[in-house]
Amino acid sequence: MTQDEIIEIYKEVKNKLCDGKEWCWAGVGEPLQMFAKLVAEHERDQLIDAAMKAAEKGIDTAIALEREACANVCETLELPEWPDKVRQPLAQAIRARGQA
């Protein structure tokens, strides 16, 4: 959280509590606790967003690795009933799912 974001939250709390006056007791006691709570909520929301993006990236990477592993199995599986003309299209179809 940047200093500018913290100042902006403070200004919002001050304007709400001081009814637009330049100065009041906002920032002392309960108003200060309200300000701290808003800053903490904002920071928590940013951390949650960052964690979700990291988790999504990890899941996408795991899916891509698993897809490639499956395609490799199709290409290298040595079964007489699976000639190259069958294995290659299967591997390509598996890889193509990641392109959609």
N, C-alpha and C positions, 0 to 999 in steps of 0.2 A: 504494500500500500504506500502510495507516495505522500509526501508532505502536502502537496496541493489537494489530494483527495481528503486527507484528514481535515485540512482547513475548510474545505467545502462542506464537510459534514458538520463541523463546528458552526459555520455560518448558518446552516439550515436550522440547527438546534437553537442557536441564539435568536434568530428571527422568529422562530416559533414561540420561544419563551419570553422574549422581550417585546413582542408586538411591534417590531420595526424600530424600536428606540435604539439609539446609539449605545447606551449603556444600561445595564440592569444587573441583578445579582445572578444572572445565568452563568453557569460554570462553577457554582458553589453548591456543595451538597448533592441533592437529588438530581439537579440538571447535569452536574458533572458525571454522575453515574449513568444518566441517560446517554450522554455523549460517548462515554467509554463503551457502553453496550452497543451503540450503533457502529463504532469503529471496529469492535470485535466481530460483530455480525458481518460487516463488509469483508473483513479479512478472512473469516471462515468461509464465506461464499467464494472468494477468490481461490482459496486452497482446495475447496471441493471441486471447483471447475478444473483446476490444474490436475487434480487426482483423476478425475473422470477422463480427461483428455489422454493422460498417460495410460490409463487402463484400456481405453479404446485402441490406442496405438499398439499396446502389447497384444491384445486380442487379435487385431488385424494381422500382426506379424506372425502370431502362432497359426492362424488360419492359412496364411500364405505358405508357411513352412510345411504344414501338414498336406496342403494341396500339392506342393511340389514333390513331397515324399511319395504320395499316392501315384502321381504321374510317373515318377522314376520306377516304381514297382511295376507299373503297366509296361514300361519300355524294356525292363530287364528280366521280367518273369519268363522263365524258360519252360513253357508248356507246349507240347506239340500241337495241341488244339488251338493255340493262340499264335498264329503266324504274325510276322511284322505288319502285314496289311490290317490286322486287327489291333495290335498293341499300339501302334503309332496314333491312329485316330482316337483311341481311348485316352491316351496320354494328352493329346491335344485338346480333347473335350474337357478334361479335368482342368488343364491350365486356363482354358478359355473362361471357365466359371469365375476366375479371378479378374478377368478383364471387363466383366459386365458392370 
